[in-house]
């Protein structure tokens, strides 16, 4: 298939975007480049890690097939509606077709101010760019639906946040950048025809299987709800805390996007919340499923005009989906955690086994990732090696006996069970303290640690003593910052 670049999103009309040229930078240089992703996208060879590619990825030069576009969207930010947000520092350059024919957005993040910048500088800092590059690529490697990173470059310029920091630009790739907030924008600033045009576009691009449904827009709401349920369940199974689940940060494609204040749980704590601006813990680990449902309600509100001409009947139809979300999520969560435990043909009665384990991990402050990895290791009695993690191992032993009884239905010997679990439970996560070390090294001119994690993340189920190391006791009360 030949390289194909176009921008079908612009067919929706000027309500949905602004054409904006990137702001040139002074002295760009390479941070990281994702050659494997470039190959998948059929990215031109002369525009990869080359002088020409560097100019493209910093925004100093545009190819004839690039159409820099700032997307418009609204958003509920921490529960409060901001009617006009949009890409304040990002520009969609083009859409390309991958080797398999799948369409992907290619976007510059940190390319300069746009009409949506709201007095911001439109730039990105080196630290947040590296964080998003490294964590999103690890997430992709373990199978999470996510945006990905094609390139990261420095700008040779200083930007101002709390202090002076080096500027950088991330080239981000996603199935699309259409958010719940995009539908809200169409509803608030456009007409019912605009909402319909956006919904039809999303159905064609992301959910073509529902095109001929008798109620396609209700089917769209259900499809997005199902995708979000599975995504959040996947996050929860990895101890991932997104940190800023505003409606402008939640995609209708069901991809993880906007890795601003995200982090991973070390010692398991369901109330974990890392974002410095989330003082009430709205987006804490345990709140992610109900917040996803809340966000879907905002999508439903935007779609009401398409669901039925009678508003009450439209609301009733939307509620059938929203009321089903907890069951959709629980089913997805059951499947994710059952896989982590090797439970065959999971059923609802397995949930107490899962929930009691998580309670035990929380009570004894056991490292989430390390526990599931140790549980996966081969032993004469499955899970025996995990026992040493517990200060009070009797409680784990009682749970272990229940787990072994449940596994008795499987004709797997301990070695086969271990092999299965080792391919589900990652050997390591992008530890928060390692990410901070990587950023500090990069700020001091050493990209070695960043490149090492990028390489290790290609095989996240392979044991790696360095990246699996637990944080030091002094690393506590960790906070993340958005970087905007």
ZISULVEN-V600812 format. One record per helix or strand. SS is the DSSP state (@ for helix, = for strand). FROM is the first residue (numbers start at 1). TO is the last residue. If there is no record, write none. Layout:
ss = [SS	SS]
from = [FROM	FROM]
to = [TO	TO]
This chain:
ss = [=	@	@	=	=	@	@	@	=	=	=	=	=	=	@	=	=	=	=	@	@	@	@	=	@	=	=	=	=	=	@	@	@	@	=	@	@	@	@	@	@	@	=]
from = [5	8	14	17	29	35	45	51	69	75	80	90	103	124	126	146	148	164	179	180	192	208	216	240	247	251	256	263	267	275	285	311	325	348	367	368	384	393	414	432	448	465	480]
to = [6	12	16	19	33	40	47	58	71	77	82	97	109	125	141	146	160	174	179	189	206	210	238	241	249	251	256	264	267	275	307	322	341	363	367	376	389	407	422	443	459	468	480]
